[in-house]
Amino acid sequence: MGPTPQELLADLYGYDQDAHFDTTQLREGLAHRMPPDQLDEFIAAIEATGDPAVDLETATALLNSPRFR
């Protein structure tokens, strides 16, 4: 079994709690590591927050929501 989406995200952020990524950076960083439909839903959830960039905590919380289980 491969890494979870949360582990992929933490790896992309380098476990840096202060790092912020916009949706383009997240899409590029996760494109070959997450199924396309799941990535599209994740990006849509980020865009729905209204923030131009999200930190690791916010991104992880979105992935931990019931929508992605």
C-alpha positions in Angstrom: 0.0 0.0 0.0 1.3 3.4 -1.0 1.4 6.6 1.1 -1.9 8.2 2.1 -2.9 11.5 0.5 -2.1 13.2 3.8 1.5 11.7 3.7 1.9 12.9 0.2 0.8 16.4 1.2 3.1 16.5 4.2 6.0 15.4 1.9 5.2 18.1 -0.6 5.1 20.8 2.1 8.3 19.4 3.6 6.5 19.2 6.9 6.9 23.0 7.1 3.9 24.4 9.1 4.6 27.9 7.7 4.7 27.0 4.0 1.7 28.0 1.9 0.9 26.6 -1.6 -1.6 27.9 -4.1 -3.7 25.5 -6.1 -1.4 25.5 -9.1 1.6 24.5 -7.0 -0.5 21.8 -5.3 -1.8 20.4 -8.6 1.7 20.3 -10.0 3.2 18.7 -6.9 0.5 16.1 -6.5 -0.4 15.4 -10.2 1.5 12.1 -10.4 0.9 11.0 -6.8 -2.8 11.3 -6.4 -5.7 10.0 -8.6 -6.9 12.8 -10.9 -10.5 12.7 -9.7 -9.4 13.0 -6.0 -7.0 15.8 -6.9 -9.7 17.7 -8.7 -12.0 17.4 -5.7 -9.2 18.5 -3.4 -8.4 21.5 -5.5 -12.1 22.4 -5.6 -12.2 22.2 -1.8 -9.2 24.5 -1.5 -10.7 27.0 -4.0 -14.0 27.0 -2.0 -12.1 28.3 1.1 -11.5 31.6 -0.8 -7.9 31.7 0.2 -5.3 32.1 -2.6 -2.9 29.7 -0.8 -3.3 27.2 2.0 -0.9 26.0 4.7 -0.3 22.4 5.6 -2.8 22.4 8.5 -5.6 23.6 6.3 -4.8 21.3 3.4 -4.6 18.3 5.7 -7.9 19.2 7.4 -9.5 19.3 4.0 -8.2 15.9 3.2 -9.4 14.6 6.5 -12.9 15.8 5.9 -15.6 13.1 5.2 -15.6 14.2 1.6 -12.3 12.4 1.0 -12.9 9.2 3.1 
